[in-house]
Structure formats: structure tokens, C-alpha cells
């Protein structure tokens, strides 16, 4: 009896912090709250916190944290003495210091697949805008019949393939870690290298993560393999683009276009030199839909409950 009381007490005093400088939609917060409070935990919101000091104060007694693009580094982890788990509501997790989290014995998870359709729809929307010359009133071209190369065939890439079929595009994909049979089962053509993808396709859509191997990998030589009139679409990470080399290539090849959902560090130079051939969203918009917001937030809450109650680590991304 006493043991059961202690268990219930522990559950009720577990604190789950939602730390989002860019807040979830209210409906998403309501869904998160429902999951957390049904488990007997306390939910605390830290929204639009601005200064890092506010985050450092809030994490001091948090047992779990849900974030979006918020930075969880060694300083935050040092301050979070009671922390057991961080869940990034979304697929990318390069805003979390995984090595520091492991050193602090903190589990880090993401919520793969929850934002995938939203990002894929944006990628196709940007393709349409680009081939229609950014809607500048001049005659453009169509996506139908174009060869689309999907660079990395994960959750987003597969949704891009699904939607692009409706446009009548020919789908090619390269992913060093995805079996050829999986790609071809979706009706896409698997190629054996990134080079083969770029030299084959009129449009290439990037979905690779930012890792030591991929950073700056989208460079002059690779993109230069694209046919005349090539279009590069980036809804992944800006770090994968070698911006200096892409600028040089676009200077050398006035037929190329680049549209991105992640503003380059050299945005001003791109905008000045390549008007009509370059577009960036003002901030990352891929997951900015009500549906993705809700899906990722509630998935994060469920994963925290599963971890704290049952030790489930299905979506763990650190060792």
C-alpha cells in the first residue's frame, strides 16, 4: 500500500516542460496537456522565452522536455539536474548536443514522420513556383514529364515521391541506407550514386540530414551535373549546401535555379545576384502547418509518457 502511494506520488510530481521559443498552436498544446496530465504528470509551458537565461531557469527541476527548434546544449543540460529525456517534436535533431546528453545520461528522441507530409507539400509547392518563374508573369514550364531526383528516401522523401506522381513526374531516388527494393516498391527508380541522380534529373529535392558526411556535400561539382534548366530544392538543412560553390556555379550557369526552406548564410548575395532564380522562405516553414504541429507535439508527449512509465526508447537518437 505504501509502495503504491509512493509510485503515484512520483508520477504526479514528474514535471514535463514544453520549451518552445516558437510555440506550438493552442490545439497542439491542448493535446500535449491531455497526454501528460492523463499520465499523472505536471505540464509546464515556457513559450517565446527569448533569452537563454529563461530556459536555464525553467529546466532546473524538469524531468522531461519537449522542444521544437530550441537549442539543448551542454549548458542547458548542466542546469537540468533532474532531466531524463528530451524529445524534439520533428525529424531533425541537430539542435540537440547528443554527446552532451549521453554524458548526462539523458535520452534524446525525435518524432519521425509526423511532419513529413507538410514538408513534402512545401517542396512540391516550391517546385511549381520555381518552374513558373516565381510567378513573375512570364511563361514558365510544367512539372509533368520532368525527372525528379529525391536525395535521401526517408519519410519526407517518400511523401515527395507520392505527391510528385500526381504531377506526372518521373521519380528517381538515391539513398545510401535505403534498400533498392524499398524504393522500387514505391514505383521510383533507384540509382546507385548521388552523381547519377544529379546527372539524370531536371529537379533534385534534398532530404538529407546535416551530418559530418553531408555538410557542404551539395557542391559545385555535384550540382553542375544537372541538365540545363536544373532546379535544386532544399527543405532539409542549410549546412548541407556549400554556399560559396553554389554561388559560383549559379554565376557560371544562368540556367540553374535554387529554392530553399532554410535561408542561406549568404542570403543577401544570393538575392542580389540571382533575382528570379533564387527564393528562400523568411524562416523554416516545412513543418508550419496545423496538422504537423499537432501530430509532432502529441507524438512527443506520448513518447515521454512511454519512456517515463515503461522505459520505451523506440525513437532514441543518442547512444
N, C-alpha and C positions, 0 to 999 in steps of 0.2 A: 504493500500500500504506500509506504513512504517512498519506495523506489519509483513507483508510477507518478507520484506527486512531483518528484524531482525531475523526471523526464518532461512532464507537462510544463513545469516552471522554466526549464531550459528552452523548450520550444517557444514559449510565449515571450521570452526575453531576447531571442535571436533578433538582431537588427539587420534589415536589408536596406541599403542605401541606393537610391536611384540618383546618380550624379551625372546630370546632363546639362552642359552649358547651352547646348541646342536641344531644348526639351522635346519629349515625346508629345504627341497630341493627347488631349484630355482623355479621349476614349481609350487610348493605349494605356495611360496611367491607371485608369479605372480597371482595366483588365489585369494589369500587373498587381494592383492592390488586392483584387479579388483572389488571385492565386496565392499571394504572400500571406494575407490575413487568414485565408482558409486553412493554411498550414500552421497557424498559430504564431506567426512571426510578426514583428513590427516593421512597418514600411515608413521610411523617411525620405522625403524629396529634397534634393538640392538642385534647383534649376537656375539657369542663367547666372551662375555663381561668379563669373568674371575672373577675379583674382584667384590664383592658385592657393593662396593662404586660406581661402574659404573652404576649398576642397580638403586641404590638410587638416583643418579643424574638424570637418564633418566625418572624416574616415576614422577618427581616433577610436571609436567604440563600435564600428561597423563589423559585422561578421561576414557580410556578403555585399558586393557592389554590382550594380548594373550600370553600364556606360554605353555611350554611342561612339563619338569620335574623340572623347575625352582622353587625356594622357594619364596613364598609370605608369609612373616610373619608380626608380628606387627610392626617391624622396617620399613619394606617396605611400609606398609600401612600408617604409621605415615608420611612418606616422600611424599606420593602420595595424596596431598591435594585436587586435582580435580577428583580423581578416583571414578567412578561409578560402574564399572563392571570388573571382571577378568574371563576370560574363559580359562580353562585348556583343551588344544587340546588333548583329550584322555579320557579314562574312569576313571582312578584313580585320586583322588584329595587330597590325604593326604599330598601333598607338599604345600597346602594352609591352613593357620590358619583360619578356618571357624569362630570361635568365635570372633577373632580379626576383621575379615572382617565385620561381623554383627555389631560389636561395632562401626565400621567406616562407617556404612550404605553403604557397598559395596556388590553388588550382585556377587555371585560366581556360575559359571556354569561349567559343563563338556560337553563332546561331546560323549555320549554313543553310542556304536555300530559302530563307524567309524573305529576303529582298530580291531574289533572283529575277522574278518576272518584271518587277519595277525597273531594274537596271536594264534588262533586255529590251523592254519597250522604249526606254530612253535611247538606247543605242540605235534602234531602228528609226526612231523619230529624227535623230541627228543625221542618219544616213539620208533620209528623204530630204531634209533641209539642205544638206550639202550638195546633193546631185541636182537640186533645183536652184543652185547658185545663191543659197542663203535667202531665197525669196526676194531677190533684188529686182524682179520684174523682167528679167531676161529669160530666154529659152534655155531650159536645163535638159536633163535626161531622166530616164526611169531606172528603177532597181530591177525590174523584171528582166530576166535573162543574164543579169550580171553574176559574176562568180564572187561569192562571199567567202572569205577565209576567216575562220574562227580560231584565234590563237589562245589556246587553253580551253579544254572542253569540260569544264566543271558545271556547276548548277546554272550559272548565268549563261555560259556558252551554249548549253543545251536549250535554254529558253530562246536565245537568239536564233538558233537553228530552227526551232519550232515556228517562230513568228515569221522568219525570213522565207520559209517555204510558202507561206500565204502570199508573198510578194512575187513568187515565181523565180526566186534566185536559185542558182546552183550552189550547193553548200559543200565547202571543204573545211577540214579541221586538222589541227596539229596539237597534240598533247603528249609530251614525253612519258606521262604517267597513266594515261588512259588507254586501255586496250583497243586495238584497231576494231575488234569485233563490236565493241560498245558503240563506237562512232558510226560504224556502218549499219548497225541495227536501227539507227535513227534515220537512215536514208541519206547520210552525209558521206563524203568521200574522205577517207583518212590518208594523209600524206606523211611521209617519213621524216620531214625536217621543217624547221621554220623557213629555211631558204626556199624550199619547194612551195610552201604556202604562199609566200610573198610574190614569187615569180609567176604564179598561176592566177592570182586573184585580183580583181578590179577593186574590191573593197576588203580591207582587213580590220576586224574588230578585236581589240585587245581585252583579254580577261585573265592575264597572268598576275600573280601576287608580286609584291616588292620583296625580293629576297636577295641575298648576296650574289646569286647567279643571274638574276633577272634585271637588277638595277643597271640602267644605261644600256641595256641589251638591244633596245629598239634604236638602231643607229643608222648612219649614212648608208653603209654597205647593204644592210638588210632591206631597208625601205626602198632603196634605189632599184631593187629587183622588181618592184611592182610595174605592171604595164602602164602605158601612157594613160593619163587621166585617173591615176590611182587615188584612192581615198583611204586615209588612216583614221580609225575611230578609237578613241581611248576612254573607256568607262572604268578603267582599272585604277592604276596609281601613277602619279606624275613621275615618280622616281624611276620607272622602267624606261622612260624616254631619255635618250641622250639629246638634250635640247640644243646644245651647240651644233651637233652634227645634223640634226633635223632642220635647223635654220639654214645651214649651209646647203643642204640638199634641196630645200624649197627655193632657195635662191638660184640653184643650178637647174632646177626643174619646175618651171612655172605651171606645169600641168597638174602638179600634186596638190591635194587638199588635206588639211588636218583639222579634225573637230574633236573636242575633248570635254569631259565632265570634270576634269581636275585642272584648275588653272596653272599653267606653267610658271616656273620662277621667272622665266624670260617673257612673260605675257606682253609687256609693253613692246618689246622688239617684234614678236610675232604679229601683234595687231598693226603695228606701223608698216611692216614690210609686206604683209600678206593679206591685205584687205580683200575680202571676197573669197579668200581661200582658207581662212582660219576662223574658227569660232571656239569660244570657251564659255561654259556656264559661269556665272559670277561666284558660285560656290558649288560644292559637290551635290548634285541633285538626284543621283541614281536611285537612292532609297527614299526620296522625298515624296512618298505617296501615303495616303491614309492607310491603305491596306498593308503596305510594307511596315509602316510604323507600328501598327497593331500587332502584326504577325511576329516581328522580331522582339518586341517588348514582352509579349506574353510568353513566347518561347524561352526568353531569358529567365523569366520568373519561374517557369516550370522546371528549367534545368537547375536553378538554385535550390528549389524545394527537393528535387530528386537527389541532388548532391548532399544536402544537409541531412535529409532523412535517411537515405538509403546508400549514400556513397557512390551514386551513379556518376561515372566520368566519361560517358559516351562521346561527348564533344570536346574533351580536353585537348588543348593545343600545345601545352608545355609538358616537359618530362617530369 
